[in-house]
Amino acid sequence: MTLQLEELRDWLLENHDATVDPDRLAVVEAEVAVVAKRVIPGDVVELGCYRGAMALWLRAQLDRFGLADRRVHVFDSFRGMPAPSCHDEASGLREGEFACGVEEVVAAHRAWDLRLPVIHPGWFCDTLPSQLPAAIAFAYADCVFYEPMMASLTCCVPVLATGAPLVVAGYGSPGSAHGEGSRQSSGVRRACEDFFGGAKHVRPFGVNAPCGVFRKPG
C-alpha cells in the first residue's frame, strides 16, 4: 500500500493539477489520520469531485488507516460550474467549466483497483438535503463559488460528527496575489465567513492557504 500511495500521489500531481496539489493531499492525509485515531463515526463526503482525483486519494487514505468500511460519497453536478454570483467575480471561472462525466470517476477508481464511491449527480440544492449520510466523519469541499459552498456548509455542518474535520479547498489568503487558493478565495472564503460569522472558525493550511480546516466542536 505504501508504494501504491507514492505512485498514486505522483500520478495525481502529474495528471490532475487543476484540482490537487501537495498541500491539499497533505491535509487530507493528516485529517483522515485524525479520524482514524479518534475513531470519529460516519462516512466521508466530497463536495465537488470533478474527475475523481481527490476521491481516489480519500479512498486510498481510508484503506491505509484501517477505515476500509467507511464509504466515500461524492457530490457533483457533472454539468460543470453553476453561474457565478456577485461574490465570485475574482475567480475568472465561467458557468459550465469543470464539466465531466460520471464514467471518468468510475474509470479512475477501477484503474487503481479502489472501491467505487457512492456517486450523487446533481446540483447541491437538489441532492445534499436528502442524500447526505446520517453522520459525516470527514468532508472535503471543493466548491469554487459562493452558492455551492454555502449550500455545502448549511447541509453538512449539522451532520458532521463531533471532532470531524471539514476541509475547504480554495480557501485562500486575504490579499494574496497568486496561487490556486487565492484565485478561488473570493466566493469560498466569503461563504465561510458568512456562515460561521467570521474567519476564526476555519484554520488556514498550506502555502497561501490553499485549504481551510474547520473541526466540529463538541
N, C-alpha and C positions, 0 to 999 in steps of 0.2 A: 504493500500500500504506500509506503514512503516513496518508493521510486515512481509509482504511478502519480502520486501527488506532485512530485517535482516535474514530471513530464506534462501533467495537466496544467500546472501553473505556467510553464513556459509556453505551452500551446495557446492558452487563453490570452496571455500578454501579446503574443505574436499575431493572433487571428481575431481578437475581439477587443482591440484597444479603444474602441468607441465607448465601451461600457465597463471595462475593468482596467485597473491599474494596480501597482504594487500596494498602495495604501488601502485600497478597497479590499483586496484579497487578504491583507494582513488583519484588518479589523474584523472581517468575517471569521477568519480562523480563530482569533483571540476570543471573540464573543461566543462562538459555538463551544469553545473550551470552557467558558464560564457556565454556559447552560448545562454542560455535562457534569462539571464539578459540583454545581449546586443542585443538580437534579431538578431543574426547573421543568414543570409539566407543560405539555402541549405540543402542537405541531409547529412547523416552520412555514412562514408566508413570505413570498416575494411579490412585490407590487411594481409591475413594470419589468417584464423579463426579456423582452425583445427576442433574441435568437437563442436564449437559454444559457448564456455563458456563466452568469453568477449562480443560476440554479444548479449547474454542474458542480461548481465549487462548493456550494452549500451541501449537496448530496455527498460529495466526497469527504467533507469535513465531518458530517454527521456519522458516516460509516467509520471514519478514523477514530472518533471519540466514543465509540460504543453506543451510538444512538441510531442504529440502523432501523429500529422500529418506528422512528418518527417520520411522518410523511412531509414532503415539501409540496406546498400549494403555490402555484404561480398564477398571477392575475395579469392580464394584458388585453388590450382591445384587439390586438393583431391586425389593426387597421391604421396603425401609426398614431402620432400625437393628436390630441384634440386641438381645437382652436385655442391659441394663447389668449390670456386675459390681459388687462392693463398692467398687471404685476409682472408680466413675463417679457416685457419689451427688450430687456437686455440679453435674452437668451440667444437671439439670432436664429431660432428654430421656427419652422412653419408647420401648420396643420398637415398631417399625413406623413411627416418624417418618422423614421424608425418603424416602418411597417414591415412585417414578416409573417410567415405562415406558421401554424402550429407544428407542421411537419418538420420544420427546422429544429425546433426544440426537441422533438422526439428523436430525430436522427442523431443529434449531438449526444444524447444520453445513450443511445444504442451503440454509437461508435466507441464510447468509453466504457460500455458494459456496466452502466449505472442504472439504478432503479428509476423508472419514469416518475416525474412529478404528477400531481393531480392538476390538470390544466383547466383554468376557468376563463374562457374567452368572453370578451365584452367590456363595455365601459364600466368603470368602477362604480358609478352611481347605480348601475343595474345589478352588479354581481356582489359587491362587498357586503351590503346589508343582509343578504340571506345565505351567502356561500362561504363565509369565513369559518374556520374551525372554532369550536366552542372555547378552546383555550389556545393561546399562542405563546410558545416558548421563545421564539426569535422571529423578528420581522425585518425585512430588508426592503426599503422603499427607494426606487429609482424612478421618480415621477416627473422630473424636469420642470413641470408647470405648476402654478399655484393651485388650481382647482383639483386636479387629481391628488396632489399632496395633501390638501385639506381633507378631501374625502377619505384618504388613507388614514390620516390621524384620527378623524372623527369615528371611523368604524373600528380601527384596530386597537387603539389605546385602551378602550374599555375592556377588551378581552385579552389583553396581554396578561400573562401570569405575573405574580409578584416577583420582582427581580429580573423579568425578561427584558432583553435589550431590543430596541428599535434602532436600526442603523439607517441613516438618511444620506443617500448618495447625492452629490452635488450641493451639499450644504453651503460650502464656500465661506471665505473670509470677508468680512465687510471691507470694502475698498481695495481688495486685491485686484491686481491688474492682469493676471494671467492664470492659466490653468483651467482644466475642465470644471473643477468645482466652482471657480469664480464665474465661469460662463453661465452656469445654471443657477447661481445663488439667489438671484433676484426673487423669483416666484417661490422657490422651495424654501428659502430662509424666511421670507415674509409669512408664508403659511405656518411654519413652525412657531414664529414669534406671535402671530395672531392666535394660534390655537393654545399655546402654553402661557400666553400673557407675558412674553419677554424671551430673551435668549438664554437665561441662566439654566434652563432645564435640559438643554442639549449641549453636550460636550464636544467641541471640535476635535477632529482626529486627522493627523497627517499633514503633509506639506500643503500650505494654502488651504487647509481644512477641507479637503475634497469630501469628507464624510462628517456627519454629526452623529452622536450616540445619545439616545435617551434610554434611561433604565426605569422600569415601572417601580415606583416606590411601594412600600408595604410595611 
